[in-house]
């Protein structure tokens, strides 16, 4: 484990000692780095000019006063900015060296390439990924400070600054603003007596739901939004959804909504034979747990059923037999089709579930669309994703614990 | 081996992200294999036969697969009853007991039907065992039950309203324990069938158990304010 590390270290120091120092330092730092959200964007958004810290003058030539607190605040921000700049230049130099070592163009060298280069030049056998050598971005290592939020005149840039959560407050403000405009537009309809036009384009938003609390919090980088505040937002924005003229703010609403996963994909089946008198032979596959089934269905038939060459007695328990009846009963095809199934793997209930899925997939090609919708709602066209849960160490089964008594 | 299979499955999901992305939910907080959007399947015939509204969200959402005991042929209350009577995960045995119970109920009722002297009395007799079971199940449902609460080192029995799953479970448990307490030399299905017929007429041990519970709640009504205390 240590050998390739040592080798590459000597190799590197031979080429460029400065580069090696940088890499080594970042390697040392890598052990204390914890994952943190990148907000490099907000750090560099407002830059402090060094001129600000000198006593500025008013247009009439008199010296402008800056309070001591304000000055300290600005100086602190400046110090942080300078440190960041220094680190950034160091990173840039390191990046160029790495690019040269790899024989690539230093201009188009990205952070992704840096990672690749470090992994190549300093191969590590360490299992823990956090312990391997890295050259991270300065933003990821240095403690993040809040961006400057005041001007020299002591006034905050953001008009909602004193709410302590400016971005969130602005969002709530926007919602109420939208609601006001919608109400005004609705009044306009009443005034002009166009009553029937109000509900013309109303949207129902049936295929989407509000984004989760976790996703909502990610919208606010430096603010912590509590669950109560999230609920407050939902309560307010729901009024927009309920409004008859909601189509005018659809874009705004859909920013905070997520579409459902949608209905399942169309079930796969293959029509093997199809004659003019209406007989069809369909083949489909089904599976549940570890069992896999292959079903060939003939319609119309006489209600024959064979599974691995045996009649329904292949399944000893009544529950399993009912499983096979279920799709046929729902589609009202019991006794009207022939079913031939081949199953392997799994136990009794797994095999019967696999055959059930195979039969219902076959039936889709015969029955009308309304019945397909019914079968979908009854959960017949979904492959049951539940599998046997693995046993855990120090437990008797997947979840069951051992009896433990202190005394 | 299990871990290996898990890895394979994971790779399979990764290779087919479009079809199987909805099954991916590896976060610890949600132990379900289904994603959040999935809705429970409808397995009642009446509910299924209703036409879906144009703006029904069920049109746009994926559905979970129906579980093994959920079929439109079966009765959901009876399925629950089988699960409660089951011991050591032997569902086939439990189901056998219930089947024999219903057969015995049917036999008893037909016997009673033929013994009835007039046509009017014959018409009154219910012959469907599932309906009789439902009647018994409804009759045994308690309105109140007690929860123990430790307060100042003393245990108090606090009367609470009994609703939903608790109510149905208690009702079924009354029927089963009442049958179990009878003469052990008689078969369980015989004891249970007699108990169910009795309960459907508001008689028998199971009904008395329910009334006893109500009486206990009545006696402890002074402690009902503990429901709101911490």
HADDOCK unambig.tbl for C-alpha pairs under 7 A between the chains (distance, minus, plus):
assign (segid A and resid 206 and name CA) (segid B and resid 55 and name CA) 6.21 0.50 0.50
assign (segid A and resid 206 and name CA) (segid B and resid 56 and name CA) 6.88 0.50 0.50
assign (segid A and resid 206 and name CA) (segid B and resid 57 and name CA) 5.21 0.50 0.50
assign (segid A and resid 207 and name CA) (segid B and resid 57 and name CA) 6.25 0.50 0.50
assign (segid A and resid 207 and name CA) (segid B and resid 60 and name CA) 5.53 0.50 0.50
assign (segid A and resid 260 and name CA) (segid B and resid 37 and name CA) 6.27 0.50 0.50
assign (segid A and resid 260 and name CA) (segid B and resid 60 and name CA) 6.86 0.50 0.50
assign (segid A and resid 260 and name CA) (segid B and resid 61 and name CA) 6.16 0.50 0.50
assign (segid A and resid 261 and name CA) (segid B and resid 22 and name CA) 6.83 0.50 0.50
assign (segid A and resid 261 and name CA) (segid B and resid 37 and name CA) 6.63 0.50 0.50
assign (segid A and resid 261 and name CA) (segid B and resid 61 and name CA) 6.62 0.50 0.50
assign (segid A and resid 261 and name CA) (segid B and resid 62 and name CA) 6.95 0.50 0.50
assign (segid A and resid 262 and name CA) (segid B and resid 60 and name CA) 5.26 0.50 0.50
assign (segid A and resid 262 and name CA) (segid B and resid 61 and name CA) 5.20 0.50 0.50
assign (segid A and resid 262 and name CA) (segid B and resid 62 and name CA) 5.96 0.50 0.50
assign (segid A and resid 263 and name CA) (segid B and resid 60 and name CA) 5.69 0.50 0.50
assign (segid A and resid 263 and name CA) (segid B and resid 61 and name CA) 5.29 0.50 0.50
assign (segid A and resid 263 and name CA) (segid B and resid 62 and name CA) 4.49 0.50 0.50
assign (segid A and resid 264 and name CA) (segid B and resid 62 and name CA) 5.75 0.50 0.50
assign (segid A and resid 317 and name CA) (segid B and resid 92 and name CA) 6.83 0.50 0.50
assign (segid A and resid 319 and name CA) (segid B and resid 69 and name CA) 6.91 0.50 0.50
assign (segid A and resid 323 and name CA) (segid B and resid 68 and name CA) 6.84 0.50 0.50
assign (segid A and resid 326 and name CA) (segid B and resid 71 and name CA) 6.10 0.50 0.50
assign (segid A and resid 326 and name CA) (segid B and resid 72 and name CA) 6.92 0.50 0.50
assign (segid A and resid 374 and name CA) (segid B and resid 48 and name CA) 6.51 0.50 0.50
assign (segid A and resid 376 and name CA) (segid B and resid 63 and name CA) 6.92 0.50 0.50
assign (segid A and resid 377 and name CA) (segid B and resid 41 and name CA) 5.59 0.50 0.50
assign (segid A and resid 377 and name CA) (segid B and resid 42 and name CA) 5.92 0.50 0.50
assign (segid A and resid 377 and name CA) (segid B and resid 63 and name CA) 6.18 0.50 0.50
assign (segid A and resid 378 and name CA) (segid B and resid 41 and name CA) 4.82 0.50 0.50
assign (segid A and resid 378 and name CA) (segid B and resid 42 and name CA) 4.82 0.50 0.50
assign (segid A and resid 378 and name CA) (segid B and resid 43 and name CA) 5.52 0.50 0.50
assign (segid A and resid 378 and name CA) (segid B and resid 66 and name CA) 6.51 0.50 0.50
assign (segid A and resid 379 and name CA) (segid B and resid 41 and name CA) 5.07 0.50 0.50
assign (segid A and resid 379 and name CA) (segid B and resid 63 and name CA) 5.75 0.50 0.50
assign (segid A and resid 379 and name CA) (segid B and resid 64 and name CA) 5.57 0.50 0.50
assign (segid A and resid 379 and name CA) (segid B and resid 65 and name CA) 4.19 0.50 0.50
assign (segid A and resid 379 and name CA) (segid B and resid 66 and name CA) 4.75 0.50 0.50
assign (segid A and resid 380 and name CA) (segid B and resid 65 and name CA) 6.02 0.50 0.50
assign (segid A and resid 380 and name CA) (segid B and resid 66 and name CA) 6.37 0.50 0.50
assign (segid A and resid 382 and name CA) (segid B and resid 64 and name CA) 6.48 0.50 0.50
assign (segid A and resid 382 and name CA) (segid B and resid 65 and name CA) 5.04 0.50 0.50
assign (segid A and resid 383 and name CA) (segid B and resid 65 and name CA) 6.42 0.50 0.50
assign (segid A and resid 384 and name CA) (segid B and resid 65 and name CA) 5.29 0.50 0.50
assign (segid A and resid 385 and name CA) (segid B and resid 33 and name CA) 6.39 0.50 0.50
assign (segid A and resid 386 and name CA) (segid B and resid 33 and name CA) 6.08 0.50 0.50
assign (segid A and resid 390 and name CA) (segid B and resid 2 and name CA) 6.16 0.50 0.50
